[in-house]
């Protein structure tokens, strides 16, 4: 498909490819505008964004902050006024350096993937929407996950069993999935009460629905909590630690509060029972208090999380209880 975008009123829509290169009147303001090839249009937008971002970074380097004028060091990253849903600030080494030092003191090396904390994409927004409405949206997520695992590219969902309010939430979510290219196509057959999803096969999207969404959800919720409480923090997501004996472990979400309080969360959207002993031993090796080392299992009920916590050397939480638990710890 080609794309029409009016630079006067910002009207935007897809049009058939055969109109590429032609100029037409905007249906809203009647301004004459060209129709672009979609790839060329996106490339121009990306290039414009890159140029503006580089210019902004150069200006930041050339302009001392107000605190430096006064001879006072910059405010810690955790207290900075940033848009946590659209920033590369977490990718900077000085942001997660306190975490690296915390592990070095234990003779543990850390392998960091900076892209795992880049929130300029849309993984974080979709993850928060899914996690906040998991009870309703889990069928959408689970159906997509199962279809991707079996190599299918289409999913059909019957909406007849849902209320009007629930249908709106589901269709809004699917529309966002399509808007942000998590889906290749999305059709809502309103009269028939069903939706048809054509799945995106990109590896990053497959990984997201296979469980990575839960890491993003937890990571963003903790970021928001730290900013709400004005805490100083360092954070990492999806990174590897190497012990002196060359044992390797992947950690899902790790926050270091005030440079001294470690908070580690392992996120599971599937089977977890065979991993309980592994995480118990890892917690002890890292010498993190049980209340600060959480195994978050999506879908567990509150009675299960309480019972498992009393049985094993870990704190079990679910997608609803992890944030109140951490908020109480940090208060």
Secondary structure, 3 states (H helix, E strand, C coil): CEEEECCCCCCEEEECHHHCCCEEECCCCCCEEEEEEHHHHHHHHHHHHHHHHHHHHHHHHHCCCHHHHCCCCCCCHHHCCCCCCCCCHHHCHHHHHHHHHHHHCCCCEEECCHHHHCCCCCHHHHHHHHHHCHHHHHHHHHHHHHHHHHCCCEEEEECCCCCHHHHHHHHHHHHHHHHCCCEEEEEEECCCCEEEEEECCCHHHHHHHHHHHHHHHHHHHHHHHHHHCCCCEEEEEEEEEECCCCCEEEEEEEEEECCCEEEEEEEECCCCHHHHHHHHHHHHHHCCCHHHEEEEECCCCHHHHHHHHHHCCCEEECCCCHHHHHHHHHC
